[in-house]
């Protein structure tokens, strides 16, 4: 008879009566596999050459990539040895170069190893998938200036840039459910606020933004157009006028001099108003710094 | 002949013909290791005494620390038993006290266990203990605390000091590209963003929502900053169309009026009250470099994942 092998990590199960006198072969082999699966660490220097993992490599719990990338490389995992991995990509070189993790399965999904981080991935036998990544729907405030190459290099990029574009509900079903939409929030040049919930801190009436509605947007870096009231207490003028008494002056027979009293100039308001100034749809620019991209965990 | 032992977990592999009649010894030992590595949970009570993990402790999948810390403690893992761990720090006591996880390997990385969390760590085989699945480098961490947690500043390198740390406070200070090469590469600088007292906006990308011309902040440039909680100093134009006054005045001629011999009527023209501007101006209002403070709360620190 012949041995059978377990379906995932290929432990050998000898048939009854087999391996007489040589039982150490399957048993020790199995312990070696278990040692690697549970504790093995394999470090692979990369440059620009693709790597098909050998059994002594893909059996390991942890695979560390290092050295200087001079091009993007693909690491191929087997479809017949199915387990999770701890991956650490310590490669240096241009951030444009990626380390793609794939299987030999046709049409299988690939992922790329994040740079500088220990991360868990799973080989499902067909696809390579991230494990313990952020939750779907979580915003990722990222200090980089563009989407990392390791994100866009995945068959299904695990993060999308929140730029107001649309996405496929077929590709990202969980995100579509969370957002109730297939349009991404548009965070470009904006800061994020929490839904007002039971408060009225942000309202359409005042700022033009309905703080109770997700993805409502508004505001402007310009100062809002607005009026000022003016206190106008009235004023007087210096003048050369006398009171217009319109009276008859009884004079002497010869000559008389008219000597009217000083005139009264009434106070008056001026009709002055302060003009509107500024422009823009809503309020002003708060203390702000530009932090990079805002992406959202999508798959 | 003698058994060999696997390099990471020490499984015993007897040589052919060995362990006759006593095969249970290596087999059962291996099964015990396997059980602990894949399912074992060890709880260790801490106070202020350092702990060198025993074989029955470091073989476990999960190590839980509890009890009340009365001082910082160091937990030493072996360099010869290579595996990953789930670590949970349930200790109470002052947050100033930390639980440091280390090996005895010179120049190896040591880390600290965050209070209240179950985390994954890996011994990379070189004696370095590292966090796993801990967020991406360059990711901002908006944190509700008022200072950098002690478990962060307790991380570092044996024989070197307390660097690298997994997060840095975004306070505009500089950092070492040798200690944080990936962060330096990602930021394009060794100066941290300065988030103190500021809210964060996303790069404008293809929009023009934040511009130097209007707000003084170039929204297309990372880490550009500006704004102010004060309203910007500004002017208003005034419409002053001039005006007239009602009056009861006449021209004060100051001359002699000739009348007829009997009695006369003074017939003067109405005085002219000249129109005038009022001299009113709308004063500047407010101060500061830019605009206003939106509805906001001060939530704590913004940290950045560094590696």
Interface residues (C-beta under 8 A of the other chain):
Chain A: X21 X22 X24 X27 X28 X31 X32 X34 X35 X36 X38 X39 X40 X41 X61 X62 X64 X86 X88 X92 X95 X114 X115 X116 X117 X118 X119 X120 X131 X132 X133 X134 X140 X141 X142 X143 X144 X145 X162 X163 X187 X188 X189 X190 X191 X192 X193 X201 X202 X219 X220 X221 X222 X223 X228 X230 X232 X235 X237 X239 X240 X241 X242 X243 X244 X245 X247 X248 X249 X250 X251 X253 X255 X256 X257 X258 X260 X262 X263 X264 X265 X266 X267 X268 X270 X271 X272 X273 X274 X275 X277 X278 X283 X284 X285 X286 X287 X288 X289 X290 X291 X292 X293 X294
Chain B: X4 X6 X7 X8 X9 X11 X12 X13 X14 X15 X16 X30 X34 X37 X38 X81 X82 X83 X84 X120 X122 X124 X125 X130 X131 X132 X133 X134 X135 X136 X137 X138 X139 X140 X142 X181 X182 X185 X186 X187 X188 X193 X194 X195 X197 X198 X199 X200 X201 X202 X203 X204 X205 X206 X207 X208 X209 X210 X211 X214 X215 X217 X218 X219 X220 X221 X222 X223 X224 X225 X226 X227 X228 X229 X231 X232 X234 X235 X236 X237 X238 X239 X240 X241 X243 X244 X245 X246 X247 X248 X249 X250 X251 X252 X253 X255 X256 X257 X258 X259 X261 X263 X264 X265 X266 X268 X270 X271 X273 X274 X276 X278 X280 X282 X285 X290 X291 X292 X293 X294 X295 X296 X304 X307
